[in-house]
Amino acid sequence: MKTIHGKLIFDNQKDIEILKDLTRRWSSAYRYAYQRLLEKMNLNTLIKTL
């Protein structure tokens, strides 16, 4: 996986709020999925699997 850094430029505040909301939802979904994985297997098994 490659990471690209950059600066986002927005024309208005509404676009910034939309992006913040999407980022917050993505982070919550990612965290929720990780927690569900940990319910099924322990951390060491999960690390070996990934």
C-alpha beads as a LAMMPS data file, in Angstrom:
LAMMPS data file: protein, C-alpha beads

50 atoms
49 bonds

1 atom types
1 bond types

-500.0 500.0 xlo xhi
-500.0 500.0 ylo yhi
-500.0 500.0 zlo zhi

Masses

1 110.0

Atoms # bond

1 1 1 0.000 0.000 0.000
2 1 1 1.263 3.450 -0.865
3 1 1 0.376 6.611 0.987
4 1 1 0.145 9.939 -0.762
5 1 1 0.254 13.178 1.203
6 1 1 -1.342 16.325 -0.085
7 1 1 -3.370 19.355 0.820
8 1 1 -7.052 19.566 -0.011
9 1 1 -8.413 22.943 -1.028
10 1 1 -12.140 23.580 -0.601
11 1 1 -14.317 26.321 -2.004
12 1 1 -16.733 26.345 0.907
13 1 1 -17.190 25.154 4.473
14 1 1 -19.959 22.688 3.541
15 1 1 -17.523 20.536 1.528
16 1 1 -15.149 20.422 4.502
17 1 1 -17.958 19.262 6.790
18 1 1 -19.003 16.560 4.305
19 1 1 -15.435 15.235 4.149
20 1 1 -15.124 15.287 7.941
21 1 1 -18.378 13.337 8.245
22 1 1 -17.249 10.722 5.711
23 1 1 -13.883 10.395 7.465
24 1 1 -15.594 9.954 10.831
25 1 1 -17.926 7.273 9.408
26 1 1 -15.029 5.408 7.773
27 1 1 -13.050 5.451 11.007
28 1 1 -16.042 4.206 13.007
29 1 1 -16.717 1.371 10.549
30 1 1 -13.054 0.360 10.550
31 1 1 -12.913 0.351 14.350
32 1 1 -16.205 -1.590 14.584
33 1 1 -14.982 -4.271 12.149
34 1 1 -11.704 -4.626 14.058
35 1 1 -13.545 -5.057 17.349
36 1 1 -15.807 -7.751 15.804
37 1 1 -12.691 -9.615 14.619
38 1 1 -11.247 -9.475 18.122
39 1 1 -14.464 -10.974 19.499
40 1 1 -13.944 -14.076 17.335
41 1 1 -10.172 -14.568 17.758
42 1 1 -7.442 -13.390 20.049
43 1 1 -4.960 -10.686 19.040
44 1 1 -2.013 -13.012 18.370
45 1 1 -4.063 -15.218 16.044
46 1 1 -5.399 -12.159 14.237
47 1 1 -1.894 -10.750 13.716
48 1 1 -0.646 -14.071 12.302
49 1 1 -3.639 -14.257 9.968
50 1 1 -3.174 -10.757 8.633

Bonds

1 1 1 2
2 1 2 3
3 1 3 4
4 1 4 5
5 1 5 6
6 1 6 7
7 1 7 8
8 1 8 9
9 1 9 10
10 1 10 11
11 1 11 12
12 1 12 13
13 1 13 14
14 1 14 15
15 1 15 16
16 1 16 17
17 1 17 18
18 1 18 19
19 1 19 20
20 1 20 21
21 1 21 22
22 1 22 23
23 1 23 24
24 1 24 25
25 1 25 26
26 1 26 27
27 1 27 28
28 1 28 29
29 1 29 30
30 1 30 31
31 1 31 32
32 1 32 33
33 1 33 34
34 1 34 35
35 1 35 36
36 1 36 37
37 1 37 38
38 1 38 39
39 1 39 40
40 1 40 41
41 1 41 42
42 1 42 43
43 1 43 44
44 1 44 45
45 1 45 46
46 1 46 47
47 1 47 48
48 1 48 49
49 1 49 50
